[in-house]
Amino acid sequence: MMDKKKVKCPYCGHEQNILYGPRAMCRGIFIRCKARQCRKEFEITINQDR
Ligand SMILES: [Zn+2]
C-alpha cells in the first residue's frame, strides 16, 4: 500500500483534503486552508528538496 500523506496548512496545521504519494513533486499550486478559523492561502510545496 502506498504511503499517502495529507497536505497540511503551514499556519494552523489543519489537514487538507489533498493526498500525495511518496513520488509526488509539487510547487506553484495554491490552496486556501479549509479550517474555519484560518482560511489562509498557501503554496503546496512537496519534495522540492531533491
Ligand atoms: Zn490553516
mmCIF file of the protein (N, C-alpha, C, O) and its ligand, coordinates in Angstrom:
data_MODEL
# 
_entry.id   MODEL 
# 
loop_
_entity.id 
_entity.type 
_entity.pdbx_number_of_molecules 
1 polymer     1 
2 non-polymer 1 
# 
_entity_poly.entity_id                      1 
_entity_poly.type                           'polypeptide(L)' 
_entity_poly.nstd_linkage                   no 
_entity_poly.nstd_monomer                   no 
_entity_poly.pdbx_seq_one_letter_code       MMDKKKVKCPYCGHEQNILYGPRAMCRGIFIRCKARQCRKEFEITINQDR 
_entity_poly.pdbx_seq_one_letter_code_can   MMDKKKVKCPYCGHEQNILYGPRAMCRGIFIRCKARQCRKEFEITINQDR 
_entity_poly.pdbx_strand_id                 A 
# 
loop_
_entity_poly_seq.entity_id 
_entity_poly_seq.num 
_entity_poly_seq.mon_id 
_entity_poly_seq.hetero 
1 1  MET n 
1 2  MET n 
1 3  ASP n 
1 4  LYS n 
1 5  LYS n 
1 6  LYS n 
1 7  VAL n 
1 8  LYS n 
1 9  CYS n 
1 10 PRO n 
1 11 TYR n 
1 12 CYS n 
1 13 GLY n 
1 14 HIS n 
1 15 GLU n 
1 16 GLN n 
1 17 ASN n 
1 18 ILE n 
1 19 LEU n 
1 20 TYR n 
1 21 GLY n 
1 22 PRO n 
1 23 ARG n 
1 24 ALA n 
1 25 MET n 
1 26 CYS n 
1 27 ARG n 
1 28 GLY n 
1 29 ILE n 
1 30 PHE n 
1 31 ILE n 
1 32 ARG n 
1 33 CYS n 
1 34 LYS n 
1 35 ALA n 
1 36 ARG n 
1 37 GLN n 
1 38 CYS n 
1 39 ARG n 
1 40 LYS n 
1 41 GLU n 
1 42 PHE n 
1 43 GLU n 
1 44 ILE n 
1 45 THR n 
1 46 ILE n 
1 47 ASN n 
1 48 GLN n 
1 49 ASP n 
1 50 ARG n 
# 
loop_
_struct_asym.id 
_struct_asym.entity_id 
A 1 
B 2 
# 
loop_
_chem_comp.id 
_chem_comp.type 
_chem_comp.mon_nstd_flag 
ALA 'L-peptide linking' y 
ARG 'L-peptide linking' y 
ASN 'L-peptide linking' y 
ASP 'L-peptide linking' y 
CYS 'L-peptide linking' y 
GLN 'L-peptide linking' y 
GLU 'L-peptide linking' y 
GLY 'peptide linking'   y 
HIS 'L-peptide linking' y 
ILE 'L-peptide linking' y 
LEU 'L-peptide linking' y 
LYS 'L-peptide linking' y 
MET 'L-peptide linking' y 
PHE 'L-peptide linking' y 
PRO 'L-peptide linking' y 
THR 'L-peptide linking' y 
TYR 'L-peptide linking' y 
VAL 'L-peptide linking' y 
ZN  non-polymer         . 
# 
_pdbx_entity_nonpoly.entity_id   2 
_pdbx_entity_nonpoly.name        ? 
_pdbx_entity_nonpoly.comp_id     ZN 
# 
_pdbx_nonpoly_scheme.asym_id         B 
_pdbx_nonpoly_scheme.entity_id       2 
_pdbx_nonpoly_scheme.mon_id          ZN 
_pdbx_nonpoly_scheme.ndb_seq_num     1 
_pdbx_nonpoly_scheme.pdb_seq_num     101 
_pdbx_nonpoly_scheme.auth_seq_num    101 
_pdbx_nonpoly_scheme.pdb_mon_id      ZN 
_pdbx_nonpoly_scheme.auth_mon_id     ZN 
_pdbx_nonpoly_scheme.pdb_strand_id   A 
_pdbx_nonpoly_scheme.pdb_ins_code    . 
# 
loop_
_atom_site.group_PDB 
_atom_site.id 
_atom_site.type_symbol 
_atom_site.label_atom_id 
_atom_site.label_alt_id 
_atom_site.label_comp_id 
_atom_site.label_asym_id 
_atom_site.label_entity_id 
_atom_site.label_seq_id 
_atom_site.pdbx_PDB_ins_code 
_atom_site.Cartn_x 
_atom_site.Cartn_y 
_atom_site.Cartn_z 
_atom_site.occupancy 
_atom_site.B_iso_or_equiv 
_atom_site.pdbx_formal_charge 
_atom_site.auth_seq_id 
_atom_site.auth_comp_id 
_atom_site.auth_asym_id 
_atom_site.auth_atom_id 
_atom_site.pdbx_PDB_model_num 
ATOM   1   N  N  . MET A 1 1  ? 0.842   -1.200 0.000  1.00 0.00 ? 1   MET A N  1 
ATOM   2   C  CA . MET A 1 1  ? 0.000   0.000  0.000  1.00 0.00 ? 1   MET A CA 1 
ATOM   3   C  C  . MET A 1 1  ? 0.874   1.246  0.000  1.00 0.00 ? 1   MET A C  1 
ATOM   4   O  O  . MET A 1 1  ? 1.862   1.335  0.729  1.00 0.00 ? 1   MET A O  1 
ATOM   5   N  N  . MET A 1 2  ? 0.494   2.192  -0.823 1.00 0.00 ? 2   MET A N  1 
ATOM   6   C  CA . MET A 1 2  ? 1.306   3.397  -0.950 1.00 0.00 ? 2   MET A CA 1 
ATOM   7   C  C  . MET A 1 2  ? 1.136   4.296  0.276  1.00 0.00 ? 2   MET A C  1 
ATOM   8   O  O  . MET A 1 2  ? 0.048   4.417  0.840  1.00 0.00 ? 2   MET A O  1 
ATOM   9   N  N  . ASP A 1 3  ? 2.227   4.909  0.659  1.00 0.00 ? 3   ASP A N  1 
ATOM   10  C  CA . ASP A 1 3  ? 2.254   5.760  1.840  1.00 0.00 ? 3   ASP A CA 1 
ATOM   11  C  C  . ASP A 1 3  ? 1.797   7.165  1.460  1.00 0.00 ? 3   ASP A C  1 
ATOM   12  O  O  . ASP A 1 3  ? 2.603   8.011  1.075  1.00 0.00 ? 3   ASP A O  1 
ATOM   13  N  N  . LYS A 1 4  ? 0.527   7.391  1.572  1.00 0.00 ? 4   LYS A N  1 
ATOM   14  C  CA . LYS A 1 4  ? -0.030  8.695  1.192  1.00 0.00 ? 4   LYS A CA 1 
ATOM   15  C  C  . LYS A 1 4  ? -0.052  9.641  2.382  1.00 0.00 ? 4   LYS A C  1 
ATOM   16  O  O  . LYS A 1 4  ? -0.310  9.243  3.517  1.00 0.00 ? 4   LYS A O  1 
ATOM   17  N  N  . LYS A 1 5  ? 0.221   10.877 2.093  1.00 0.00 ? 5   LYS A N  1 
ATOM   18  C  CA . LYS A 1 5  ? 0.197   11.898 3.134  1.00 0.00 ? 5   LYS A CA 1 
ATOM   19  C  C  . LYS A 1 5  ? -0.794  12.986 2.765  1.00 0.00 ? 5   LYS A C  1 
ATOM   20  O  O  . LYS A 1 5  ? -1.138  13.177 1.599  1.00 0.00 ? 5   LYS A O  1 
ATOM   21  N  N  . LYS A 1 6  ? -1.233  13.681 3.777  1.00 0.00 ? 6   LYS A N  1 
ATOM   22  C  CA . LYS A 1 6  ? -2.148  14.792 3.541  1.00 0.00 ? 6   LYS A CA 1 
ATOM   23  C  C  . LYS A 1 6  ? -1.381  16.107 3.571  1.00 0.00 ? 6   LYS A C  1 
ATOM   24  O  O  . LYS A 1 6  ? -0.427  16.278 4.330  1.00 0.00 ? 6   LYS A O  1 
ATOM   25  N  N  . VAL A 1 7  ? -1.820  17.019 2.732  1.00 0.00 ? 7   VAL A N  1 
ATOM   26  C  CA . VAL A 1 7  ? -1.249  18.367 2.755  1.00 0.00 ? 7   VAL A CA 1 
ATOM   27  C  C  . VAL A 1 7  ? -1.740  19.075 4.012  1.00 0.00 ? 7   VAL A C  1 
ATOM   28  O  O  . VAL A 1 7  ? -2.932  19.070 4.320  1.00 0.00 ? 7   VAL A O  1 
ATOM   29  N  N  . LYS A 1 8  ? -0.798  19.685 4.731  1.00 0.00 ? 8   LYS A N  1 
ATOM   30  C  CA . LYS A 1 8  ? -1.168  20.420 5.947  1.00 0.00 ? 8   LYS A CA 1 
ATOM   31  C  C  . LYS A 1 8  ? -0.923  21.903 5.777  1.00 0.00 ? 8   LYS A C  1 
ATOM   32  O  O  . LYS A 1 8  ? 0.030   22.325 5.122  1.00 0.00 ? 8   LYS A O  1 
ATOM   33  N  N  . CYS A 1 9  ? -1.782  22.668 6.367  1.00 0.00 ? 9   CYS A N  1 
ATOM   34  C  CA . CYS A 1 9  ? -1.620  24.117 6.359  1.00 0.00 ? 9   CYS A CA 1 
ATOM   35  C  C  . CYS A 1 9  ? -0.399  24.507 7.196  1.00 0.00 ? 9   CYS A C  1 
ATOM   36  O  O  . CYS A 1 9  ? -0.276  24.061 8.337  1.00 0.00 ? 9   CYS A O  1 
ATOM   37  N  N  . PRO A 1 10 ? 0.516   25.338 6.649  1.00 0.00 ? 10  PRO A N  1 
ATOM   38  C  CA . PRO A 1 10 ? 1.704   25.739 7.408  1.00 0.00 ? 10  PRO A CA 1 
ATOM   39  C  C  . PRO A 1 10 ? 1.379   26.723 8.528  1.00 0.00 ? 10  PRO A C  1 
ATOM   40  O  O  . PRO A 1 10 ? 2.202   26.931 9.420  1.00 0.00 ? 10  PRO A O  1 
ATOM   41  N  N  . TYR A 1 11 ? 0.205   27.326 8.499  1.00 0.00 ? 11  TYR A N  1 
ATOM   42  C  CA . TYR A 1 11 ? -0.167  28.305 9.519  1.00 0.00 ? 11  TYR A CA 1 
ATOM   43  C  C  . TYR A 1 11 ? -0.796  27.642 10.730 1.00 0.00 ? 11  TYR A C  1 
ATOM   44  O  O  . TYR A 1 11 ? -0.410  27.926 11.863 1.00 0.00 ? 11  TYR A O  1 
ATOM   45  N  N  . CYS A 1 12 ? -1.772  26.750 10.499 1.00 0.00 ? 12  CYS A N  1 
ATOM   46  C  CA . CYS A 1 12 ? -2.516  26.186 11.626 1.00 0.00 ? 12  CYS A CA 1 
ATOM   47  C  C  . CYS A 1 12 ? -2.353  24.671 11.738 1.00 0.00 ? 12  CYS A C  1 
ATOM   48  O  O  . CYS A 1 12 ? -2.765  24.082 12.738 1.00 0.00 ? 12  CYS A O  1 
ATOM   49  N  N  . GLY A 1 13 ? -1.751  24.024 10.718 1.00 0.00 ? 13  GLY A N  1 
ATOM   50  C  CA . GLY A 1 13 ? -1.539  22.588 10.785 1.00 0.00 ? 13  GLY A CA 1 
ATOM   51  C  C  . GLY A 1 13 ? -2.737  21.749 10.404 1.00 0.00 ? 13  GLY A C  1 
ATOM   52  O  O  . GLY A 1 13 ? -2.690  20.521 10.488 1.00 0.00 ? 13  GLY A O  1 
ATOM   53  N  N  . HIS A 1 14 ? -3.805  22.394 9.987  1.00 0.00 ? 14  HIS A N  1 
ATOM   54  C  CA . HIS A 1 14 ? -5.014  21.675 9.610  1.00 0.00 ? 14  HIS A CA 1 
ATOM   55  C  C  . HIS A 1 14 ? -4.762  20.810 8.372  1.00 0.00 ? 14  HIS A C  1 
ATOM   56  O  O  . HIS A 1 14 ? -4.161  21.273 7.402  1.00 0.00 ? 14  HIS A O  1 
ATOM   57  N  N  . GLU A 1 15 ? -5.217  19.566 8.403  1.00 0.00 ? 15  GLU A N  1 
ATOM   58  C  CA . GLU A 1 15 ? -5.048  18.670 7.261  1.00 0.00 ? 15  GLU A CA 1 
ATOM   59  C  C  . GLU A 1 15 ? -6.083  18.979 6.191  1.00 0.00 ? 15  GLU A C  1 
ATOM   60  O  O  . GLU A 1 15 ? -7.285  19.036 6.448  1.00 0.00 ? 15  GLU A O  1 
ATOM   61  N  N  . GLN A 1 16 ? -5.572  19.176 4.983  1.00 0.00 ? 16  GLN A N  1 
ATOM   62  C  CA . GLN A 1 16 ? -6.462  19.480 3.862  1.00 0.00 ? 16  GLN A CA 1 
ATOM   63  C  C  . GLN A 1 16 ? -6.909  18.188 3.195  1.00 0.00 ? 16  GLN A C  1 
ATOM   64  O  O  . GLN A 1 16 ? -6.347  17.122 3.449  1.00 0.00 ? 16  GLN A O  1 
ATOM   65  N  N  . ASN A 1 17 ? -7.907  18.287 2.352  1.00 0.00 ? 17  ASN A N  1 
ATOM   66  C  CA . ASN A 1 17 ? -8.446  17.105 1.683  1.00 0.00 ? 17  ASN A CA 1 
ATOM   67  C  C  . ASN A 1 17 ? -7.652  16.789 0.403  1.00 0.00 ? 17  ASN A C  1 
ATOM   68  O  O  . ASN A 1 17 ? -8.226  16.494 -0.645 1.00 0.00 ? 17  ASN A O  1 
ATOM   69  N  N  . ILE A 1 18 ? -6.330  16.858 0.519  1.00 0.00 ? 18  ILE A N  1 
ATOM   70  C  CA . ILE A 1 18 ? -5.458  16.583 -0.622 1.00 0.00 ? 18  ILE A CA 1 
ATOM   71  C  C  . ILE A 1 18 ? -4.408  15.576 -0.190 1.00 0.00 ? 18  ILE A C  1 
ATOM   72  O  O  . ILE A 1 18 ? -3.675  15.802 0.772  1.00 0.00 ? 18  ILE A O  1 
ATOM   73  N  N  . LEU A 1 19 ? -4.340  14.462 -0.908 1.00 0.00 ? 19  LEU A N  1 
ATOM   74  C  CA . LEU A 1 19 ? -3.381  13.409 -0.587 1.00 0.00 ? 19  LEU A CA 1 
ATOM   75  C  C  . LEU A 1 19 ? -2.283  13.375 -1.632 1.00 0.00 ? 19  LEU A C  1 
ATOM   76  O  O  . LEU A 1 19 ? -2.523  13.646 -2.809 1.00 0.00 ? 19  LEU A O  1 
ATOM   77  N  N  . TYR A 1 20 ? -1.060  13.037 -1.189 1.00 0.00 ? 20  TYR A N  1 
ATOM   78  C  CA . TYR A 1 20 ? 0.018   12.866 -2.165 1.00 0.00 ? 20  TYR A CA 1 
ATOM   79  C  C  . TYR A 1 20 ? 0.858   11.647 -1.808 1.00 0.00 ? 20  TYR A C  1 
ATOM   80  O  O  . TYR A 1 20 ? 1.022   11.306 -0.637 1.00 0.00 ? 20  TYR A O  1 
ATOM   81  N  N  . GLY A 1 21 ? 1.380   11.006 -2.831 1.00 0.00 ? 21  GLY A N  1 
ATOM   82  C  CA . GLY A 1 21 ? 2.201   9.815  -2.648 1.00 0.00 ? 21  GLY A CA 1 
ATOM   83  C  C  . GLY A 1 21 ? 3.667   10.172 -2.512 1.00 0.00 ? 21  GLY A C  1 
ATOM   84  O  O  . GLY A 1 21 ? 4.043   11.331 -2.684 1.00 0.00 ? 21  GLY A O  1 
ATOM   85  N  N  . PRO A 1 22 ? 4.507   9.175  -2.201 1.00 0.00 ? 22  PRO A N  1 
ATOM   86  C  CA . PRO A 1 22 ? 5.930   9.412  -1.943 1.00 0.00 ? 22  PRO A CA 1 
ATOM   87  C  C  . PRO A 1 22 ? 6.702   9.957  -3.143 1.00 0.00 ? 22  PRO A C  1 
ATOM   88  O  O  . PRO A 1 22 ? 7.764   10.552 -2.958 1.00 0.00 ? 22  PRO A O  1 
ATOM   89  N  N  . ARG A 1 23 ? 6.208   9.774  -4.354 1.00 0.00 ? 23  ARG A N  1 
ATOM   90  C  CA . ARG A 1 23 ? 6.932   10.236 -5.541 1.00 0.00 ? 23  ARG A CA 1 
ATOM   91  C  C  . ARG A 1 23 ? 6.412   11.569 -6.065 1.00 0.00 ? 23  ARG A C  1 
ATOM   92  O  O  . ARG A 1 23 ? 6.866   12.052 -7.102 1.00 0.00 ? 23  ARG A O  1 
ATOM   93  N  N  . ALA A 1 24 ? 5.473   12.155 -5.357 1.00 0.00 ? 24  ALA A N  1 
ATOM   94  C  CA . ALA A 1 24 ? 4.892   13.426 -5.803 1.00 0.00 ? 24  ALA A CA 1 
ATOM   95  C  C  . ALA A 1 24 ? 5.904   14.557 -5.717 1.00 0.00 ? 24  ALA A C  1 
ATOM   96  O  O  . ALA A 1 24 ? 6.745   14.584 -4.819 1.00 0.00 ? 24  ALA A O  1 
ATOM   97  N  N  . MET A 1 25 ? 5.815   15.484 -6.650 1.00 0.00 ? 25  MET A N  1 
ATOM   98  C  CA . MET A 1 25 ? 6.596   16.712 -6.589 1.00 0.00 ? 25  MET A CA 1 
ATOM   99  C  C  . MET A 1 25 ? 5.658   17.845 -6.975 1.00 0.00 ? 25  MET A C  1 
ATOM   100 O  O  . MET A 1 25 ? 4.894   17.734 -7.934 1.00 0.00 ? 25  MET A O  1 
ATOM   101 N  N  . CYS A 1 26 ? 5.722   18.907 -6.239 1.00 0.00 ? 26  CYS A N  1 
ATOM   102 C  CA . CYS A 1 26 ? 4.754   19.975 -6.477 1.00 0.00 ? 26  CYS A CA 1 
ATOM   103 C  C  . CYS A 1 26 ? 5.259   21.315 -5.998 1.00 0.00 ? 26  CYS A C  1 
ATOM   104 O  O  . CYS A 1 26 ? 5.879   21.419 -4.940 1.00 0.00 ? 26  CYS A O  1 
ATOM   105 N  N  . ARG A 1 27 ? 4.987   22.344 -6.789 1.00 0.00 ? 27  ARG A N  1 
ATOM   106 C  CA . ARG A 1 27 ? 5.100   23.716 -6.326 1.00 0.00 ? 27  ARG A CA 1 
ATOM   107 C  C  . ARG A 1 27 ? 4.304   24.605 -7.262 1.00 0.00 ? 27  ARG A C  1 
ATOM   108 O  O  . ARG A 1 27 ? 3.972   24.210 -8.380 1.00 0.00 ? 27  ARG A O  1 
ATOM   109 N  N  . GLY A 1 28 ? 4.009   25.780 -6.805 1.00 0.00 ? 28  GLY A N  1 
ATOM   110 C  CA . GLY A 1 28 ? 3.277   26.731 -7.635 1.00 0.00 ? 28  GLY A CA 1 
ATOM   111 C  C  . GLY A 1 28 ? 1.778   26.523 -7.649 1.00 0.00 ? 28  GLY A C  1 
ATOM   112 O  O  . GLY A 1 28 ? 1.068   27.153 -8.433 1.00 0.00 ? 28  GLY A O  1 
ATOM   113 N  N  . ILE A 1 29 ? 1.290   25.643 -6.787 1.00 0.00 ? 29  ILE A N  1 
ATOM   114 C  CA . ILE A 1 29 ? -0.155  25.463 -6.660 1.00 0.00 ? 29  ILE A CA 1 
ATOM   115 C  C  . ILE A 1 29 ? -0.577  25.993 -5.288 1.00 0.00 ? 29  ILE A C  1 
ATOM   116 O  O  . ILE A 1 29 ? 0.001   25.641 -4.260 1.00 0.00 ? 29  ILE A O  1 
ATOM   117 N  N  . PHE A 1 30 ? -1.581  26.832 -5.303 1.00 0.00 ? 30  PHE A N  1 
ATOM   118 C  CA . PHE A 1 30 ? -2.029  27.467 -4.066 1.00 0.00 ? 30  PHE A CA 1 
ATOM   119 C  C  . PHE A 1 30 ? -3.433  27.008 -3.726 1.00 0.00 ? 30  PHE A C  1 
ATOM   120 O  O  . PHE A 1 30 ? -4.299  26.888 -4.594 1.00 0.00 ? 30  PHE A O  1 
ATOM   121 N  N  . ILE A 1 31 ? -3.638  26.754 -2.442 1.00 0.00 ? 31  ILE A N  1 
ATOM   122 C  CA . ILE A 1 31 ? -4.994  26.452 -1.979 1.00 0.00 ? 31  ILE A CA 1 
ATOM   123 C  C  . ILE A 1 31 ? -5.300  27.313 -0.763 1.00 0.00 ? 31  ILE A C  1 
ATOM   124 O  O  . ILE A 1 31 ? -4.407  27.911 -0.163 1.00 0.00 ? 31  ILE A O  1 
ATOM   125 N  N  . ARG A 1 32 ? -6.558  27.362 -0.418 1.00 0.00 ? 32  ARG A N  1 
ATOM   126 C  CA . ARG A 1 32 ? -6.970  28.079 0.768  1.00 0.00 ? 32  ARG A CA 1 
ATOM   127 C  C  . ARG A 1 32 ? -7.287  27.068 1.856  1.00 0.00 ? 32  ARG A C  1 
ATOM   128 O  O  . ARG A 1 32 ? -7.993  26.087 1.624  1.00 0.00 ? 32  ARG A O  1 
ATOM   129 N  N  . CYS A 1 33 ? -6.758  27.318 3.047  1.00 0.00 ? 33  CYS A N  1 
ATOM   130 C  CA . CYS A 1 33 ? -6.955  26.409 4.180  1.00 0.00 ? 33  CYS A CA 1 
ATOM   131 C  C  . CYS A 1 33 ? -8.436  26.229 4.473  1.00 0.00 ? 33  CYS A C  1 
ATOM   132 O  O  . CYS A 1 33 ? -9.216  27.181 4.451  1.00 0.00 ? 33  CYS A O  1 
ATOM   133 N  N  . LYS A 1 34 ? -8.807  24.969 4.751  1.00 0.00 ? 34  LYS A N  1 
ATOM   134 C  CA . LYS A 1 34 ? -10.211 24.656 4.995  1.00 0.00 ? 34  LYS A CA 1 
ATOM   135 C  C  . LYS A 1 34 ? -10.638 24.900 6.443  1.00 0.00 ? 34  LYS A C  1 
ATOM   136 O  O  . LYS A 1 34 ? -11.826 24.853 6.763  1.00 0.00 ? 34  LYS A O  1 
ATOM   137 N  N  . ALA A 1 35 ? -9.675  25.156 7.304  1.00 0.00 ? 35  ALA A N  1 
ATOM   138 C  CA . ALA A 1 35 ? -10.040 25.396 8.705  1.00 0.00 ? 35  ALA A CA 1 
ATOM   139 C  C  . ALA A 1 35 ? -10.825 26.701 8.812  1.00 0.00 ? 35  ALA A C  1 
ATOM   140 O  O  . ALA A 1 35 ? -10.414 27.729 8.274  1.00 0.00 ? 35  ALA A O  1 
ATOM   141 N  N  . ARG A 1 36 ? -11.946 26.648 9.505  1.00 0.00 ? 36  ARG A N  1 
ATOM   142 C  CA . ARG A 1 36 ? -12.854 27.786 9.545  1.00 0.00 ? 36  ARG A CA 1 
ATOM   143 C  C  . ARG A 1 36 ? -12.197 29.039 10.118 1.00 0.00 ? 36  ARG A C  1 
ATOM   144 O  O  . ARG A 1 36 ? -12.469 30.157 9.680  1.00 0.00 ? 36  ARG A O  1 
ATOM   145 N  N  . GLN A 1 37 ? -11.326 28.829 11.108 1.00 0.00 ? 37  GLN A N  1 
ATOM   146 C  CA . GLN A 1 37 ? -10.718 29.982 11.767 1.00 0.00 ? 37  GLN A CA 1 
ATOM   147 C  C  . GLN A 1 37 ? -9.461  30.474 11.053 1.00 0.00 ? 37  GLN A C  1 
ATOM   148 O  O  . GLN A 1 37 ? -8.877  31.476 11.467 1.00 0.00 ? 37  GLN A O  1 
ATOM   149 N  N  . CYS A 1 38 ? -9.036  29.797 10.002 1.00 0.00 ? 38  CYS A N  1 
ATOM   150 C  CA . CYS A 1 38 ? -7.773  30.115 9.331  1.00 0.00 ? 38  CYS A CA 1 
ATOM   151 C  C  . CYS A 1 38 ? -8.002  30.710 7.943  1.00 0.00 ? 38  CYS A C  1 
ATOM   152 O  O  . CYS A 1 38 ? -7.849  31.915 7.744  1.00 0.00 ? 38  CYS A O  1 
ATOM   153 N  N  . ARG A 1 39 ? -8.368  29.862 6.991  1.00 0.00 ? 39  ARG A N  1 
ATOM   154 C  CA . ARG A 1 39 ? -8.717  30.309 5.631  1.00 0.00 ? 39  ARG A CA 1 
ATOM   155 C  C  . ARG A 1 39 ? -7.583  31.033 4.909  1.00 0.00 ? 39  ARG A C  1 
ATOM   156 O  O  . ARG A 1 39 ? -7.823  31.790 3.968  1.00 0.00 ? 39  ARG A O  1 
ATOM   157 N  N  . LYS A 1 40 ? -6.349  30.799 5.351  1.00 0.00 ? 40  LYS A N  1 
ATOM   158 C  CA . LYS A 1 40 ? -5.228  31.452 4.686  1.00 0.00 ? 40  LYS A CA 1 
ATOM   159 C  C  . LYS A 1 40 ? -4.864  30.704 3.403  1.00 0.00 ? 40  LYS A C  1 
ATOM   160 O  O  . LYS A 1 40 ? -5.031  29.489 3.291  1.00 0.00 ? 40  LYS A O  1 
ATOM   161 N  N  . GLU A 1 41 ? -4.365  31.470 2.453  1.00 0.00 ? 41  GLU A N  1 
ATOM   162 C  CA . GLU A 1 41 ? -3.919  30.885 1.200  1.00 0.00 ? 41  GLU A CA 1 
ATOM   163 C  C  . GLU A 1 41 ? -2.454  30.506 1.346  1.00 0.00 ? 41  GLU A C  1 
ATOM   164 O  O  . GLU A 1 41 ? -1.661  31.289 1.869  1.00 0.00 ? 41  GLU A O  1 
ATOM   165 N  N  . PHE A 1 42 ? -2.080  29.296 0.885  1.00 0.00 ? 42  PHE A N  1 
ATOM   166 C  CA . PHE A 1 42 ? -0.676  28.913 0.957  1.00 0.00 ? 42  PHE A CA 1 
ATOM   167 C  C  . PHE A 1 42 ? -0.296  28.057 -0.239 1.00 0.00 ? 42  PHE A C  1 
ATOM   168 O  O  . PHE A 1 42 ? -1.147  27.438 -0.877 1.00 0.00 ? 42  PHE A O  1 
ATOM   169 N  N  . GLU A 1 43 ? 0.998   28.034 -0.529 1.00 0.00 ? 43  GLU A N  1 
ATOM   170 C  CA . GLU A 1 43 ? 1.509   27.256 -1.654 1.00 0.00 ? 43  GLU A CA 1 
ATOM   171 C  C  . GLU A 1 43 ? 1.762   25.826 -1.201 1.00 0.00 ? 43  GLU A C  1 
ATOM   172 O  O  . GLU A 1 43 ? 2.288   25.595 -0.112 1.00 0.00 ? 43  GLU A O  1 
ATOM   173 N  N  . ILE A 1 44 ? 1.389   24.881 -2.031 1.00 0.00 ? 44  ILE A N  1 
ATOM   174 C  CA . ILE A 1 44 ? 1.686   23.474 -1.746 1.00 0.00 ? 44  ILE A CA 1 
ATOM   175 C  C  . ILE A 1 44 ? 3.077   23.178 -2.311 1.00 0.00 ? 44  ILE A C  1 
ATOM   176 O  O  . ILE A 1 44 ? 3.271   23.197 -3.527 1.00 0.00 ? 44  ILE A O  1 
ATOM   177 N  N  . THR A 1 45 ? 4.030   22.907 -1.446 1.00 0.00 ? 45  THR A N  1 
ATOM   178 C  CA . THR A 1 45 ? 5.357   22.505 -1.918 1.00 0.00 ? 45  THR A CA 1 
ATOM   179 C  C  . THR A 1 45 ? 5.640   21.114 -1.382 1.00 0.00 ? 45  THR A C  1 
ATOM   180 O  O  . THR A 1 45 ? 5.631   20.887 -0.172 1.00 0.00 ? 45  THR A O  1 
ATOM   181 N  N  . ILE A 1 46 ? 5.892   20.189 -2.292 1.00 0.00 ? 46  ILE A N  1 
ATOM   182 C  CA . ILE A 1 46 ? 6.134   18.799 -1.939 1.00 0.00 ? 46  ILE A CA 1 
ATOM   183 C  C  . ILE A 1 46 ? 7.428   18.327 -2.594 1.00 0.00 ? 46  ILE A C  1 
ATOM   184 O  O  . ILE A 1 46 ? 7.578   18.401 -3.814 1.00 0.00 ? 46  ILE A O  1 
ATOM   185 N  N  . ASN A 1 47 ? 8.347   17.849 -1.792 1.00 0.00 ? 47  ASN A N  1 
ATOM   186 C  CA . ASN A 1 47 ? 9.600   17.254 -2.286 1.00 0.00 ? 47  ASN A CA 1 
ATOM   187 C  C  . ASN A 1 47 ? 10.390  18.186 -3.222 1.00 0.00 ? 47  ASN A C  1 
ATOM   188 O  O  . ASN A 1 47 ? 10.875  17.760 -4.270 1.00 0.00 ? 47  ASN A O  1 
ATOM   189 N  N  . GLN A 1 48 ? 10.510  19.435 -2.835 1.00 0.00 ? 48  GLN A N  1 
ATOM   190 C  CA . GLN A 1 48 ? 11.288  20.378 -3.626 1.00 0.00 ? 48  GLN A CA 1 
ATOM   191 C  C  . GLN A 1 48 ? 12.764  20.358 -3.214 1.00 0.00 ? 48  GLN A C  1 
ATOM   192 O  O  . GLN A 1 48 ? 13.572  21.104 -3.767 1.00 0.00 ? 48  GLN A O  1 
ATOM   193 N  N  . ASP A 1 49 ? 13.112  19.514 -2.254 1.00 0.00 ? 49  ASP A N  1 
ATOM   194 C  CA . ASP A 1 49 ? 14.471  19.473 -1.736 1.00 0.00 ? 49  ASP A CA 1 
ATOM   195 C  C  . ASP A 1 49 ? 15.290  18.330 -2.349 1.00 0.00 ? 49  ASP A C  1 
ATOM   196 O  O  . ASP A 1 49 ? 16.348  17.975 -1.828 1.00 0.00 ? 49  ASP A O  1 
ATOM   197 N  N  . ARG A 1 50 ? 14.803  17.760 -3.448 1.00 0.00 ? 50  ARG A N  1 
ATOM   198 C  CA . ARG A 1 50 ? 15.589  16.676 -4.068 1.00 0.00 ? 50  ARG A CA 1 
ATOM   199 C  C  . ARG A 1 50 ? 15.550  16.762 -5.576 1.00 0.00 ? 50  ARG A C  1 
ATOM   200 O  O  . ARG A 1 50 ? 16.153  15.933 -6.257 1.00 0.00 ? 50  ARG A O  1 
HETATM 201 ZN ZN . ZN  B 2 .  ? -4.786  26.892 8.213  1.00 0.00 2 101 ZN  A ZN 1 
# 
